[in-house]
């Protein structure tokens, strides 16, 4: 939103930064991990909810140990989501290659005139031009997701990731697609690509953001809204 927001959310710039530990993100992280076949450590808590003292203590201990805490019913839901995602992708005429024949969670780092840029690909394919990014959401209906892509910054994410892919020579003309899945049964899924017009504007946003980031780092001034 603004340089001030960026500074506040940056763990190396803001000495008082605290990570968001919402249980919604726990479920999203778990689904993300299973769909991408990226092993992470889960801690399954045998409790009906997080309201009891014992459940909260077990959840906090799991996070302290670097694990993702999930209630038993949440874990079952996550597994159902993962299996449903794979079935739907396998049946998709143009996206059956999503999250196959490649490597999950690959970090790309490059330098632009003294500014280091970093992205973390959900999936780095061994070949091809399609790069997929997994999102869990309340509604995966394409028209709805396309309306929220810009407010949530997904257009900038796509443009920035594609910039890194090109800069590092992974692909000259990458195609970036979002695999969007609902968190509730029947866990419906859509595969959505930003339009060329959206990407054109997003690429200009990214170039402007890099320029602004460079200036803020040089001056250590992080303005909010004008």
Residue pairs with C-beta under 8 A, 6 or more apart in sequence:
1 225
2 222
2 223
2 224
2 225
3 212
3 213
3 216
3 221
3 222
3 223
3 224
4 222
4 223
4 224
5 224
6 213
6 216
6 222
7 13
7 14
7 216
7 222
8 14
8 17
9 17
10 17
11 17
11 19
21 63
23 50
23 74
26 68
26 69
26 70
26 74
27 70
27 74
27 77
27 78
27 136
27 183
28 136
28 183
29 40
29 68
30 40
30 42
30 68
30 70
30 74
30 75
30 78
31 78
31 81
31 82
31 85
31 134
31 136
31 181
31 183
32 38
32 122
32 134
32 136
33 39
33 40
33 68
34 78
34 79
34 81
34 82
35 81
35 82
35 85
35 86
35 99
35 134
35 179
35 181
36 99
36 104
36 105
36 122
36 123
36 134
37 99
37 104
38 104
38 105
40 67
40 68
41 65
41 66
41 67
41 68
42 67
42 68
42 69
42 70
42 75
43 58
43 61
43 62
43 65
43 67
43 68
43 69
43 70
44 70
44 71
44 72
44 75
45 55
45 58
45 59
45 62
45 69
45 70
45 71
45 72
46 72
47 54
47 55
47 58
47 71
47 72
48 71
49 55
49 71
50 56
50 59
50 71
55 71
58 69
59 69
62 68
62 69
63 69
70 78
77 183
80 185
80 187
81 136
81 181
81 183
81 187
84 181
84 186
84 187
84 189
85 134
85 179
85 181
85 187
85 189
88 188
88 189
89 95
89 96
89 98
89 99
89 179
89 189
89 191
90 96
92 98
92 191
94 191
95 130
95 132
95 177
95 179
95 191
97 125
97 128
97 130
98 123
98 130
98 132
98 177
98 179
98 191
99 122
99 123
99 132
99 134
99 179
101 125
101 126
101 127
102 123
102 124
102 125
102 126
103 123
103 124
103 126
104 122
104 123
104 124
105 120
105 121
105 122
106 120
106 121
106 123
106 124
107 118
107 119
107 120
107 121
108 118
108 119
108 120
108 121
108 164
108 165
108 168
108 170
109 116
109 117
109 118
110 116
110 117
110 164
110 167
110 168
111 117
112 167
112 210
113 214
114 214
115 210
115 213
115 214
115 217
117 160
117 163
117 164
117 167
117 210
118 164
119 160
119 161
119 164
121 131
121 133
121 161
121 165
122 132
122 133
122 134
123 131
123 132
123 133
124 131
124 170
125 131
129 171
129 173
129 174
129 175
130 174
130 175
130 177
131 161
131 162
131 165
131 171
131 174
131 175
131 176
131 177
132 177
132 178
132 179
132 191
133 157
133 158
133 161
133 176
133 177
133 178
133 179
134 178
134 179
134 181
135 154
135 178
135 179
135 180
135 181
136 180
136 181
136 182
136 183
137 145
137 180
137 181
137 182
137 183
138 182
138 183
138 184
139 145
139 182
140 180
140 181
140 182
140 188
140 189
140 190
141 190
142 190
142 192
145 178
145 180
145 190
145 192
146 192
148 154
149 155
149 178
149 192
149 194
149 198
150 198
154 178
154 194
155 194
155 198
155 199
155 201
155 202
155 205
156 202
156 205
156 206
156 209
158 176
158 178
158 194
158 199
158 202
159 194
159 199
159 202
159 203
159 205
159 206
160 206
161 176
162 174
162 176
162 199
163 203
163 206
165 171
165 174
166 172
166 174
175 193
176 193
176 194
177 191
177 192
177 193
178 191
178 192
178 193
179 189
179 190
179 191
180 189
180 190
180 191
180 192
181 187
181 188
181 189
181 190
182 188
182 189
194 202
216 222
